[in-house]
Amino acid sequence: MVIIRDRLTPKERILALLTGQPLDRIPSAPLILNHASRVLRVKVSEYNQNGETMGKAHVAAWKRYGHDMILIFSTTSTLAEAMGSKLHFPEDDAPYLEAPVVQSPEDIDKVRIPDPEKDGRLPVYLRALEICNREVGDQVFVGCVFAAPFTTGAALRGTEDFIKETYKNRQLVNKLMEVAKEGAFRMIDAILVRGGVPVMVEPVASGSLISPAQFRKLVLPHLQEIVNYAHSKGSPIVLHICGKTSQVIELMAESGADVLSLDLIDLGEAKARVGDRVCLLGNVRPAETLLKGTPEQVREECRQVIAKAADNPRGFILSSGCEVPFNTPPENLDALIQAAREFGRNNQ
């Protein structure tokens, strides 16, 4: 097998992409999140509750795979946890929402604006970010993931009740999202002071749960404010929405985010509709291909994805459509990253 050498470091490559400079190849940044625990050979619960462990796991994963961006993450409910909701921590699986803090509308006063330096497990994220930047930050950008206001609001109220409240009690929804937005601002400040890149996720606002009209009215204004806040601090920001996004892809681009991380949408369609406005990231299937496929199947799907999106006017990053499953075979991630070297050069 021919070994293709990179000319740029991951940090140089991402910076060149965002500033329109020449690249040696397209970047590859699969969403290696809780999977990092597998590289360090620790339980997911330990990874999720110890900043030292989380940081060391991501450093180990980056040294193992050499992806172009590290992403610090555990669950989309982390901001809500810091604001009063309770999570459950299985021994070797991702935490999940156990009890939202707002059990009834009267509980709205129990919600607190979080202090990332001390509330919930936000300090775990920030410590992991510090460790990654200390160990390898000269070579690779480190992103830190937090949930946007609609998703955080759902974790404060419970997703089913929160969606119902968008029809029955818009005042409560607006209050929860305003507090969540203030939490996002504070999280961005804490990320930036540690040299990280803010990555915002809004899965509850996918086309599977709300309509484009609801997205425009309820979700988009908050996303725009958060993006503008990050830009006012001199930082780019990434927006990820899981699931089906064809109905809201233009609205996602209207947020002003620098990179859209996409899951269930054809990247050729995304390029045609918003590629002149935003860098695209995606979207090899996490379960069907990365977890269950062979390296040859990963390579072939990457080839197809790259053929559709590598010439995106505002740039393209090869990635998984959503989180890399915990037990993804390492050789499949190797195949994804190598595919960027094999198929991602002639298009630059």
C-alpha positions in Angstrom: 0.0 0.0 0.0 1.3 3.5 -0.9 1.6 5.7 2.1 0.5 9.3 1.3 2.3 11.9 3.5 0.6 15.0 4.7 2.2 18.4 4.1 0.2 20.3 6.7 -0.5 19.6 10.4 -4.2 19.2 11.3 -4.2 22.7 12.8 -2.7 24.2 9.7 -5.1 22.3 7.5 -8.3 23.5 9.4 -7.0 27.0 9.5 -6.2 27.0 5.8 -9.7 25.7 5.1 -11.4 28.4 7.1 -9.4 31.2 5.6 -9.5 30.0 2.0 -5.9 29.1 1.7 -4.5 26.1 -0.3 -4.8 22.6 1.2 -2.8 19.5 0.9 -6.0 17.5 1.1 -9.5 17.7 2.5 -9.6 17.5 6.3 -10.9 14.4 8.0 -12.6 14.8 11.4 -14.9 11.9 12.4 -17.0 12.7 15.5 -14.8 10.7 17.9 -16.6 11.5 21.2 -17.3 8.8 23.8 -15.3 6.3 21.6 -12.2 8.0 23.0 -12.8 6.0 26.2 -12.2 2.8 24.2 -8.8 4.0 23.1 -7.8 4.6 26.6 -9.5 1.4 27.7 -11.6 2.9 30.4 -15.3 2.7 31.1 -17.5 5.3 29.5 -18.7 6.3 33.0 -15.2 7.1 34.1 -14.5 9.0 31.0 -17.7 11.1 31.5 -17.0 12.1 35.1 -13.3 12.7 35.3 -11.7 15.6 33.4 -8.2 14.1 33.6 -9.5 10.8 32.1 -11.5 12.5 29.4 -8.6 14.7 28.3 -6.1 11.8 28.3 -8.6 9.7 26.3 -8.9 12.3 23.6 -5.1 12.8 23.5 -4.7 9.0 23.1 -7.4 8.9 20.4 -5.8 11.7 18.5 -2.3 10.0 18.7 -3.9 6.8 17.5 -6.0 8.1 14.6 -4.5 11.5 13.7 -7.9 13.1 12.9 -7.9 16.8 12.1 -10.0 18.0 15.1 -10.5 16.8 18.6 -14.1 17.1 20.0 -14.7 17.1 23.8 -18.2 15.6 24.4 -20.2 13.3 26.5 -24.0 14.0 26.1 -26.2 16.8 24.8 -27.7 17.2 28.3 -24.6 18.5 30.0 -25.6 22.2 30.1 -29.1 21.1 31.4 -27.4 19.0 34.1 -25.4 22.1 35.2 -28.8 24.0 35.3 -30.5 21.4 37.6 -31.6 18.4 35.6 -30.5 14.9 36.7 -28.7 12.4 34.5 -28.2 8.7 34.9 -24.7 7.3 34.4 -24.6 3.6 33.2 -21.3 1.9 33.9 -20.2 1.7 30.3 -22.6 3.7 28.2 -23.3 7.4 27.7 -25.3 9.2 30.4 -28.9 10.1 29.7 -31.6 12.3 31.1 -33.2 10.8 34.2 -35.2 13.7 35.7 -35.7 17.1 34.1 -35.5 19.9 36.6 -38.8 21.4 35.4 -41.3 18.7 36.3 -44.2 21.2 35.9 -44.3 24.8 34.7 -44.2 26.0 38.3 -40.7 24.7 38.6 -39.2 27.3 36.2 -37.7 29.1 39.2 -35.6 26.1 39.9 -33.6 26.6 36.7 -30.3 28.4 37.3 -27.9 30.0 34.9 -24.8 27.7 35.0 -21.3 28.7 36.0 -19.1 26.5 33.8 -16.3 26.7 36.3 -18.2 24.8 39.0 -21.6 23.6 38.0 -22.5 20.0 37.0 -19.8 18.4 34.9 -19.0 21.5 32.9 -15.6 21.6 34.7 -15.0 18.0 33.5 -15.3 19.3 29.9 -13.1 22.3 30.6 -10.4 20.3 32.3 -10.3 17.8 29.4 -10.0 20.8 27.0 -7.1 22.1 29.0 -5.3 18.8 28.9 -5.7 18.4 25.2 -4.5 21.9 24.5 -1.5 21.4 26.8 -0.5 18.1 25.2 -1.3 18.5 21.5 -2.9 21.9 21.0 0.1 23.1 19.0 -0.8 20.5 16.4 -4.6 20.3 16.4 -7.6 22.4 17.2 -9.7 21.2 20.1 -13.5 21.7 20.0 -15.7 21.6 23.0 -19.4 20.6 22.4 -22.4 22.1 24.1 -26.1 22.0 23.4 -28.0 24.9 21.9 -31.0 26.4 23.6 -33.8 24.3 22.1 -32.1 21.1 23.0 -31.1 22.3 26.4 -34.6 23.5 27.0 -35.9 20.0 26.1 -33.5 18.5 28.7 -34.7 21.0 31.3 -38.4 20.1 30.8 -38.2 16.7 29.2 -38.4 16.4 25.4 -42.0 15.2 25.0 -43.3 17.9 27.4 -41.1 20.6 25.9 -42.4 19.9 22.4 -46.0 20.1 23.7 -45.2 23.3 25.4 -44.2 24.9 22.1 -47.9 24.8 21.3 -49.5 25.1 24.8 -47.1 27.3 26.8 -44.8 29.4 24.6 -43.9 31.7 27.5 -42.3 28.7 29.4 -40.4 27.6 26.3 -39.1 31.2 25.7 -38.0 31.5 29.4 -36.1 28.1 29.3 -34.4 29.0 26.0 -33.4 32.5 27.3 -31.7 30.9 30.3 -30.1 28.2 28.2 -28.8 30.9 25.8 -27.1 32.7 28.7 -25.6 29.4 29.7 -24.3 28.9 26.1 -22.7 32.4 26.2 -20.9 31.5 29.5 -19.8 28.2 28.1 -18.3 29.9 25.0 -16.4 32.3 27.2 -15.0 29.4 29.2 -14.1 27.4 26.1 -12.3 30.4 24.4 -10.3 31.3 27.4 -8.8 27.8 27.3 -8.0 28.1 23.6 -10.9 25.8 22.4 -13.3 26.0 19.5 -17.1 26.2 20.4 -19.2 23.4 18.8 -23.0 23.8 19.2 -25.4 20.9 18.8 -29.1 21.2 18.3 -30.5 17.7 17.7 -34.0 18.3 19.1 -34.5 20.9 16.4 -34.1 18.4 13.5 -36.7 18.0 10.9 -37.9 14.9 12.6 -39.4 16.8 15.6 -40.3 20.3 14.5 -41.4 22.0 11.3 -39.3 24.6 9.4 -41.7 27.3 10.5 -41.1 26.4 14.1 -37.4 26.3 13.5 -37.4 29.8 12.0 -39.5 31.2 14.8 -38.2 29.3 17.9 -34.7 28.1 17.1 -33.0 30.3 14.5 -33.0 33.6 16.4 -31.1 32.0 19.4 -28.7 30.2 17.1 -27.9 33.5 15.3 -27.3 35.3 18.6 -24.9 32.5 19.8 -23.1 32.5 16.5 -22.8 36.3 16.6 -21.5 36.1 20.1 -18.8 33.6 19.2 -17.8 35.8 16.2 -17.7 38.9 18.4 -15.0 37.1 20.4 -13.0 36.3 17.2 -13.9 32.6 17.1 -15.4 30.4 14.5 -18.3 28.1 15.6 -19.6 24.8 14.3 -23.3 23.8 14.3 -24.3 20.1 14.3 -27.9 18.8 14.0 -28.5 15.1 14.0 -31.1 13.3 12.0 -32.9 14.7 8.9 -32.0 18.2 8.0 -33.2 18.6 4.4 -36.2 20.7 5.6 -34.0 23.1 7.6 -30.7 23.2 5.7 -31.2 26.8 4.5 -32.2 27.8 8.0 -29.1 26.2 9.5 -27.0 28.2 7.0 -28.8 31.4 8.1 -27.5 30.8 11.6 -24.1 32.2 10.3 -22.2 29.2 11.6 -18.8 28.7 9.9 -19.3 24.9 9.6 -22.4 22.8 9.3 -22.1 19.2 10.6 -24.7 17.2 8.7 -26.2 13.7 9.3 -29.1 12.5 7.2 -28.9 14.6 4.0 -27.4 14.0 0.6 -24.2 16.2 0.6 -24.7 16.9 -3.1 -28.1 18.5 -2.2 -26.5 20.3 0.7 -23.8 21.7 -1.5 -26.2 22.9 -4.1 -28.4 24.6 -1.6 -26.0 26.2 0.9 -22.4 25.4 -0.2 -21.7 28.9 -1.3 -22.4 30.1 2.2 -20.9 27.6 4.6 -18.3 24.8 5.0 -19.9 21.3 5.2 -18.9 18.5 7.4 -20.1 14.9 7.1 -21.5 12.4 6.6 -20.4 8.7 6.5 -23.1 6.6 8.2 -22.0 5.9 11.8 -23.9 2.7 12.5 -24.4 1.1 9.1 -20.9 1.8 7.8 -18.4 2.7 10.6 -19.7 0.3 13.2 -21.0 -2.6 11.1 -19.1 -2.3 7.9 -15.6 -3.3 6.7 -12.7 -1.0 6.0 -13.4 -1.6 2.3 -17.0 -0.5 2.7 -15.9 2.6 4.7 -13.4 3.5 2.0 -16.1 3.2 -0.7 -18.6 5.3 1.1 -16.0 7.9 1.8 -15.1 7.9 -1.9 -18.8 8.6 -2.8 -19.1 11.3 -0.1 -15.9 13.0 -1.2 -17.0 12.9 -4.8 -20.2 14.8 -3.9 -18.8 17.4 -1.6 -15.0 17.9 -1.9 -15.5 20.8 -4.3 -18.0 22.6 -2.0 -17.3 26.4 -2.6 -16.8 27.1 1.1 -14.9 23.9 1.9 -15.6 20.4 3.1 -14.5 18.2 6.0 -14.9 14.4 5.7 -16.6 13.1 8.9 -19.1 10.7 10.3 -22.8 11.9 10.1 -23.1 11.7 13.8 -21.2 10.4 16.8 -18.8 7.5 16.1 -20.3 4.5 18.0 -18.3 3.4 21.0 -17.3 0.1 19.6 -16.4 1.1 16.1 -13.5 -1.0 14.9 -10.3 1.1 14.9 -9.5 -0.1 11.4 -12.7 1.5 10.1 -11.7 4.9 11.5 -8.3 4.4 9.9 -10.0 3.8 6.6 -12.0 7.0 6.8 -9.0 9.1 7.6 -6.9 7.4 4.9 -9.7 8.0 2.4 -9.3 11.7 2.8 -5.6 11.3 1.8 -6.5 9.0 -1.1 -9.5 10.7 -2.6 -9.3 14.2 -1.2 -6.3 15.7 -3.0 -7.2 16.3 -6.6 -10.2 18.4 -5.7 -8.2 21.0 -3.9 
